[in-house]
């Protein structure tokens, strides 16, 4: 696995997912040293942008994340770590930093917040900066991957690719100033009961 740490100034975004529930637990960042430590110790270690140092999740709370598997995305610049959480992941005591009942609406709100704040190093913010054409290209790419998964790659790949498509579709909607409520209203008009 050759990760492209150069693309985002030495860091890659890392999504942590519960190995059993598949719930997204948190998002962090790794530099090369954090990645190597994570592989060696089998416990998730991040690069803390606020502390400017390596930070093992749970080093003070004891709520560590035991690594089950690490996957790289197709562009080699983001990681998905499936983990066994050894306690609540969020500092608030919630299972997930995204709340315990994360929904599509929550994802939409999170992406809107990324557009409003445009945090440095955020993949989502980079899509908004690149503009409509780049976002449309990603929606097209993910649509093709959903079709390929449905045709020949099995149920799990179809689920994964569908999540990627929904994420990028939401980025497009937000970029075009369409709110989640607009979609909800239109679905209600269609009486899809």
N, C-alpha and C positions, 0 to 999 in steps of 0.2 A: 504494500500500500504506500504510494508516494503522494503525500499531501502537499498542496500548493500553499505554503505559508507566506509566500511573497505577495500574493494578490492583495491581502489586507494588512500590510505592514507587519508581518510576522505572526498574525493571529488568524485563527479560523473559528467560526461559530460552531458550538457543540450543543446539539439537542439531546437532552437526557430523557429517556422513555422507560417507564416501568416495564420490566420484562414480562410480567404476568398480565397486568391490566391493559397494557399498551397506552396508558395515560402519559401525556407529555408532562414531565415533572419540572423541568427548568431549562433555561438556556444559559450557557456560559461560553467562555472563550479559552482556547488553548494556544500556547505557542509550542514550538517543537519540544522544549524541555518538559512542559506539562504533559504533552502527549506521551513522551518516552516514560515519564514517571508513572502515568496512568497504566501503560502497558506492563511495566515492571511490577508495580504493586498490586495491580488489579483493583485499585480503588481510584475513583475519579479525582483528578487533580486539575485545577484550572490555573490560568494566569489571571490574577485579580488586577483589573484595570484601575481600581480605586486605591488598592494597597501597593500596586506596582511590584508584585512578587508572586511566587507560586503559592497556591492556596488549595489544600486538600479539602474537599467538601466534607464538612462535619468535624473539622479539626478542633473546634471548640465545643460544639453541641454533641458530638458523638454520632450524629446522624449521617453516617458515611454512605457512599454509593458504591456497591460492589459490582464491578464490571462483568457483564455476561458476554457482550459482543460489541464490536466497534465496526461501523460501516461508513464508508466514504460516499459522498454524492457523486453524480456523474461528472461534475466539473472539478472534482478533486479539491474543493475549497470549503467543504462543510462536513461535519461528522454527526452521525447518529450513534449514540451510545445507549444500548439497552443495559439496564442495571437493576440490581436488587437493592431497593432502598432500605437502609437499616435505621428506620425511623422516618418522621416527616421530613420532606425535602425542604420546604419553605421555612424561612426564619419566623414566619407568623404561626407556625404549627400546622399549617395545611399540608396535605399530602403533596400538592403541586403548587408551584409558584404562580400558576395560572388559575388558582382556585380549585376546589375539589370537584366541581361540576362543570368542567370546561366544555363549552358548546361552540357551535359554528358562529353564533353571535358574539361569543367572547373572543374568538379568533378575529372576527371582523373589527371589534373594538381595539384589539391589540395592534392590528395593522394600521388602523386610523391613527392611533397614538404614535406609531413609528413615523407616519407621514408628517404629523404635526411637529414632532420633536427632532426628526431626522438625526438619530444618534450616530455618531461616528463609528464606523466598523459594522453597521447593520446591513445585512444583505437586503432586507426589505427597503431600507432607505436608499440603498444603491440602485434598486430597481426604479424607485420614484425619481431619482436624479437622472437616470438614463432616459426616462420618458416613455411615451406611449408605444413607440415602435419596439423598444426592447421588451416591454411588458407583453405586447401582442406576440412577439416572437416566442416568449416563454409559454404563453397560453397555447400557442400552436404546437410547440414542442411537447408540452405535457399532454395535450389532447391526443397526439399521435402515440404517445407512450401508453395512454389508457387503452386505446384501440389495440395496440400490439399486445398488451397484457391480457386483454379480454380474449383475443384470438388465440394466444399460444403460451402465455406465461403463468397461468394459474390464478387462483382466487387471491392469494396473499399479495402477489404483485399487482393485481388489479386494485386491491384496497390501497396499497402504497401509492400507486400512480394516481388514483382518484384523489387522494389527500393532496398530492403535489398540484394537481389541476385545480382543486378548490382553492388552495392557497393563492396560486397565481391569478385565478379568476377574481378573487376578492381584491387583490392588489390592483387589477385592472378597474374594477368597479369603483374603488376608492379614488384611483387616479382620475376617473371620469366624473367624480363628485356624485356618485350614486351611493345612497345609504342602504344599509341592510334592511331597514324598514321599507324602503321602496320596493325591494324584491319581495319581502313578506306581503306587502299590500297587493302587489300584482298576483302573487300566488293565491291570495284570498279571493281576488276578483274572479279567478278561474275556477273557484269552487272545487278545489281538489280534495274533497272529502270522501 
